Amino acid sequence: MKTNINLFSSYQLGDLQLPNRIVMAPLTRQRAGAGNVPHQLNATYYAQRATAGLIIAEATQVTPQGQGYPDTPGIYSPAQVAGWRLVTDAVHQQGGRIFLQLWHVGRISHPDLQPDGALPVAPSAIAPKGEVLTYEGWKPFVTPRALETSEIPEIVEQYRQGAANALAAGFDGVEIHAANGYLIDQFLRDGTNQRPDKYGGAVENRARLLLEVTEAVTSVWDSQRVGVRLSPSGTFNDMYDSHPLETFGYVAQALNQFNLAYLHIREVTEADIRHGGTIVPTSDLRERFTGTLIVNDGYTRERANTVLANKAADLVAFGIPYIANPDLPQRFALNAPLNQPDPTTFYGGGAQGYTDYPFWSATSEQVISH
């Protein structure tokens, strides 16, 4: 049944009043400073985008072991907390709301990126296909080390401490990254999890890490300030599950016990279909998860409005459009042309392709602002 709800309808997310239903998706940009510390350029970037109903800041590792790419930010050191405080202060000064995405990449790393050159960790010693970007360039993935059962409580604690650090850094909430082939997703799927212990085998066991992490994070934050991101149809980072409908249907329902702020679904892409991914309908998860649903991947203004009007989702997250259009809500409101992104500047570098995209101006062609 269609309604008059659209991208510019306000939304009550727990105790947060969102002025619109446009979410800035978490976007890895690889522009943290030395020590994986956010800095003033990052603060400018996020403040430019503060008109979003909600910003979900980029994936941020909760431990040095969780790093999988050069120059991604962390949330485990005092300097990182201080750096993120620059960001949250800048966003709040512009009237925005911002969550932090908590991250551990698991096997999607390399000894060059690990403390003391150690092997990356994973649920099982299964190497992903492909290559990883290190500080020395692209290198083949290595076979990770399977975590011992006794090590997993420390992983859970790292997420809890990361959540506490995010609170100290002034964020409005946190999102647990359980998507896109990173550590929690690796535990969820039987293509990467072949453990014989209580964290492997049946879906109830494979979901155990996510549920333990969610319990830990909601011990720090009110549950209505915590979201979870999943990619049920995803094949990115060489991911596979033999029964994804069963796996993610169980996970969506199990998360109801926490009364979370939202479930954030990265939906199926053309690449997923090309790589043999099974389509998990968002409608199936919508039926199982009782809270707020955010959808993401390739949405246009028109398609997003249709999904919202049909009540197929509550909020829509935009990724690449937000890279090139810091004023995306204004452009959507005016149905104005969008800046075209420059993919060569997506990852790494400085202000170019990061904070220098022009804002829309009705009186002149386009101007750079802020």
Buried (B, 14 or more C-beta within 10 A) or exposed (E): EEEEBBBBBEBEBBEBEBBBBBBBBBBBBBBBBEEBBBBEBBBBBBBBBBBBBBBBBBBBBBBBBBBBBBBBBBBBBEBBBEBBBBBBBBBBEBEBBBBBBBBBBBBBBBBBBBEEEEBBBBBBBBBBEEEBBBEEEEBEBBBBBBBEEEEBEEBBBBBBBBBBBBBBBBBBBBBBBBBBBBBBBBBBBBBBBEBEBEBBBEBEBBBBBBBBBBBBBBEBBEBBBBBBBBBBBBBBBBBBBEEBBEBBBBBBBBBEEBBBBBBBBBBBBEEBEEBEBBBBEBEBBBEBBBBBBBBBBEBEBEEBBBBBBEEBBBBBBBBBBBBBBBBBBBBBBEEBEBBEBEEEBBBBBEEEBBBEBBBBEEEEEEEEEE
